[in-house]
Amino acid sequence: KEVKDPLGLYSVTSPERMDGVIKPLETSYSKDVVDPLRLYQDTAQVSSELLMSASLPFLPRPALLDGTLPGDRGFDPLNFASDASALQWQRKAEVKHARLAMLAAVGWPMAELLHKDIASAFDLPNLLASGDRVPSVLNGGLAHASSPVFWIAAIAVAGVIEIQESVEANDSCKLNPADKGFDPINLGGKNMKQKHFMHEAELFNGRLGMLAITGFAIQEWFLGSAVVDQIPIFFKPLNVAMEQLMNV
C-alpha cells in the first residue's frame, strides 16, 4: 500500500521509505514548491532556483524586482508592480509621496512650534486645531481653512503639476522618473554607485517620513495633544523639554 508523506515525517531510515512505498502526494506537479520554513525533509521536491524576497523571505521575489532599482528590497506582496508600466508608475508615485512626507515631517512640528507666534505677529487667525495640533483628517482640523478658495486653489495647483508631468512623460522617456534635474549643490553623486546610494537614501528617508507623519496624525488623534508636547525632547530646547517632562 502506498504511503503519502508530503511533509517528510518519515525518516530516511524508516522501513516505509527504505522499501519505497512512500510516494509523492501528486505525481505530476508543475508549479514551484516553496519551503522557507524547511518543512520538507526531501529537498528534491523543493524548487532550488526560486529566489525569495529580501524583505519577505517567506514569499517569492517579484519577477520585476531584482534589486537593481534604488530602494528595491523585493517588497510587493499585493503585486502592484505587475508589469514594467505599473512598476514605473509606482516608482514615480512613491518618490512623490516620499518627498512630500519628508517636507511634512519637518513642517508638522514647525507649525506647532511657530504658527501661533507668526499668526499673532501679523494679526492673523490661529488655524491650529484644538490642543495646538496641526490640522489633519483625524482631528477635524481641515475644516479650519478660512475659505473654500484655499482647497480649490490647492487642488488646481496639484492638477496643473500632474498634467504637466503627464505631457512631459508622453514626450520623453525617463529611465528614472524621480529625476527632475534639481541638484543645485551637486549632492546627487559623481558616478553610478554614488547616484544609486543617494537615490536609495532619498527613498529610505522618504519611507520613514511617510511612517512619521502617519504616526503624528494617529498620536495626536489618540492623545489629544500636539506631538511637540508629547515628545518635547525632540523639538524643544533641552531645559524647556526637561521642565515640561518633569511637570507631567
N, C-alpha and C positions, 0 to 999 in steps of 0.2 A: 504494500500500500504506500502510495506517495505521501510525503510529508511536506507541507508548505512552511517555510521559515524565512519570511521576508526581512525580519529584524536580526537574523543571525543569532538566535537564542541557543541553538545547539552548538556546542563547542566543536572544534575541528577534530577532536579525538572521540567524539560521541559515536556509538555504533551506527546510528542512523546516517550520519554524514559519511562515515567510512564505508558503509555499504552502498552509498549512492542513492538512497531512497529520498533524500531531500531535494525537492525540485523548486525552481523559481515560481513565484506566485503567478506571474504572467510570462508565458513562453516567448512572446514577441512584444517587447515594449520599446517603442521607438523614441520616446521622449527622454530628455536628460534627467538623470536621478541626482538630486542634490542632497547631501548629507552633512550639513555644517556641524551637527552635534555628535558626529561619529557613532551613529547607532548601528550602522551596518558593519558586521564583522567581515563579511565577504566584500572587499573593496572593488572586486571585479564588476559588481553591479552598479557602482557609483561612477558618474561621469568625472573623469580626471581632468579634462580640458576646459571645463566650465569655470569661468572666473567669477569670484564673488565680489560684491560691492565692498569698498573700503569702509564706508560709513555704516552699512547694514550688512554685516558678514553672513547673516542667515538668508540673504536674498541674492539672486544672481545679479551681476553687474549689468546695468542697462547697456544695450548694444552701442549707442552713440556716445556714452560717457566712458571714454577710455583713458581719462586722466590727462589728456593733452591740453584741455582748455583750462584757463586760470580758475581756481576755486573748485574744480571738478573733483569730488570725492565719491562719485557713484551714487549720489542720493537722489532717487526719483522713484519712490515706492508707488506713486499713483500714475506713473508713465505719462507725465505731462509732455516730455520731450520725445514724442513717439516717432518723429521724423526730423530731418535736417531743418525744415522750415519752422517747425514748432520749437526746436531747440534754439534757433536763432532768436525767435520771438521771446522765449522765456529768458534768455540771457539778457536781452535788452530790458525786459520788464524788471528783472532782478536788480540790475545795476541802477536803474532809475529809482526804484524803491530804496535801495541801499544808500544812495546819495541823499535822498530826501530824509531818510531816517537818521543819518549822521548829523545833518543840519538840525533836525528836530530834537535829537538827543542833547544838543548844545543849547538850542533856543528855548526848550521847555523850562529848564531850571533858571535860565537867564531872565525869562519873562516873569517868573515868580519872584525873583530877587529884585528886578529893576522896574517892572511895569508901573507899580503904584507911584514910585517917585517920579518917573518920567511923565505919567499922566497928570500928576499934581503940578509939576513944574510948568506944563503947557496948558493947564486948566482944562483937561480933557477928562471924560468919564472913565472910571475904572472898569475894564472889561473882563477882569478875572472872575471866575466862578466863586461860589461860597467857599470860605476857608482859604481864600487867596490861591485857589488852584487854577491851573491852566484850563481853559475851556476844552472840553472833549465830548465825544458822543456819550460816554458813560455817566458824566456828571451833569448833563443838560446844559453845559456852558455854551454850546454853539448857538443857542438862541440869543446870546448877548450881543450879537452883531447889531450895530445901530440901525442898519438899513439893509433890505434885501439886495440893494445895489451891490453890496460887498460880495455876496455869493454869485450874483450874475457876472460881475467883473472877474472873479476868481475862476469860474468855470469857463468864461470866454477866453481868458488868457491861456488856460490849460489846453483848451480846444485848438487855439491857433498854433501853439507849440507842437501839439500832436500832428496836426495837419501838415505843418511844415516838415516835420520829420518823416512823415509818410511819403511826401512828394520827393524828398531827398533820397529816401530808400529806394523808390522806384527808378530814380535817375542814375543811381550809383549802387555798387555792391561793396559793402564793407565787410571784411573778414572779422573785424572786431567792432560790434555795434556800440560799445562803450566809448569808442574813441571819438571825441568831439574836437580834437585839435587844441584843447586847452591845457597848456603846461607852461605858464609864464616863467617859472623859475627852474625849469628843466629837472623835475623830480621823476619823470617817467622812466628813467633808465637809459643807458647808452647802448646796451646790447640786448639781445633777445632774452637772455637769462635775467637781467635786471628788470626788463619790462614785464616779464612774466611774474616776477616777485612782487612788483608794485601793483600789478593788476590783482593778484591774489590778496595782497594786503588791503586793497580797497574793498574787495568783496567780503573778506572776513570781518573787517571793521563795520562794513555796512550791515552784514547779517547780525552782528552784535548790536548795532544801533536799532535795528528793527525789533529785536527782542527787548531792548532797553525801553523804547517808547511804549511798547505794549505793556511792559511791567509798570511803567509810570502811570499809565491810564488805569490799570487794574488796581494798583496800590491806592491811588487817590480816590477811586470809587469805593473801595472796600473800607479804607481807614478814615475817609472824610477829611483829610488834611493834605497840605501841599507836600510834595516829595522832598523839597528842600528843608522842610521842618521834620520830616520823618527820619532822614539821614543827613543832618546838618554838617557832619564832619567832612562830607564830600563837597559841600557847596558854600560853606561859610568860613570866615576866619576861625582859627582853632580856638581862641578864647571865647568867641561867641558860641561856637558849637559845643564846647565843654560846658559852658554855663547853661545852655539850653538843655543839654542831656542831663545835667545834674538836677534840673528843675522838673524833669518828667516824673 
